[in-house]
Amino acid sequence: MPLLYETQQRYGDRLVVLEVNAANTERHPDSGQQYLRERGFSFPNQLVDDGFVQDLYTIRVFPENFFIDRNGVIRAHTIGQLSAQTLAYDLALIAP
């Protein structure tokens, strides 16, 4: 998560990072928001609890990362923690 935050800070308004917290998989639904707040991350956080987002994107493992271009097309999808190398590669796929 720190890597995403640093990247968001570097790209500014050219990159939107949105954290989606699947409440139906959490013991405490507000844990995602609390995690971000405690670490000073400023990602928008969307709490979903009906399984719609998981079904829409066929999410089965957490975390999953989607890189969506400005036209709404998914250009990259990674499962698990992002490395700096993977993040750089995936960002290049959506960079204008």
For each residue, the residues with C-beta under 8 A, 3 or more apart:
1: 4 5 35 36 39 41
2: 5 6 39
3: 6 7 82 84 87
4: 1 7 8 17 43 82 87
5: 1 2 8 9 17 39 41 42 43
6: 2 3 9 10
7: 3 4 10 11 15 17 87 91
8: 4 5 11 12 15 16 17 42 43
9: 5 6 12
10: 6 7
11: 7 8 14 15
12: 8 9 15
13:
14: 11 96
15: 7 8 11 12 91
16: 8 44
17: 4 5 7 8 43 44
18: 43 44 45 46
19: 32 36 41 43 44 45 46
20: 45 46 48 53
21: 26 29 31 32 33 45 46 47 48
22: 25 26 48 49 51 53 54 59 62
23: 26 29 47 48 49
24: 48 49 50 51
25: 22 62
26: 21 22 23 29 31 32
27: 31
28: 31 34
29: 21 23 26 47 49
30: 33 34 47
31: 21 26 27 28 34 35
32: 19 21 26 35 36 45 47
33: 21 30 36 37 45 47
34: 28 30 31 37 38
35: 1 31 32 38 39
36: 1 19 32 33 39 41 42 43 45
37: 33 34 40 41
38: 34 35
39: 1 2 5 35 36
40: 37
41: 1 5 19 36 37
42: 5 8 36
43: 4 5 8 17 18 19 36
44: 16 17 18 19
45: 18 19 20 21 32 33 36
46: 18 19 20 21
47: 21 23 29 30 32 33
48: 20 21 22 23 24 51 52 53 54
49: 22 23 24 29
50: 24
51: 22 24 48 54 55
52: 48 55 56
53: 20 22 48 56 57 59
54: 22 48 51 57 58 59 60
55: 51 52 58
56: 52 53
57: 53 54 64 66
58: 54 55
59: 22 53 54 62 64
60: 54
61: 64 79 80
62: 22 25 59
63: 79 80 81
64: 57 59 61 77 78 79 80
65: 76 77 78 79 82 90
66: 57 74 76 77
67: 74 75 76 77 90 91 93 94
68: 72 73 74 75 94
69: 72 73 75 93 94
70: 94 96
71:
72: 68 69
73: 68 69
74: 66 67 68 77
75: 67 68 69 90 93 94
76: 65 66 67 89 90 93 94
77: 64 65 66 67 74
78: 64 65 82 86 90
79: 61 63 64 65
80: 61 63 64
81: 63
82: 3 4 65 78 86 87 90
83: 86 87
84: 3 87 88
85: 88 89
86: 78 82 83 89 90
87: 3 4 7 82 83 84 90 91
88: 84 85 91 92
89: 76 85 86 92 93
90: 65 67 75 76 78 82 86 87 93 94
91: 7 15 67 87 88 94 95
92: 88 89 95
93: 67 69 75 76 89 90
94: 67 68 69 70 75 76 90 91
95: 91 92
96: 14 70
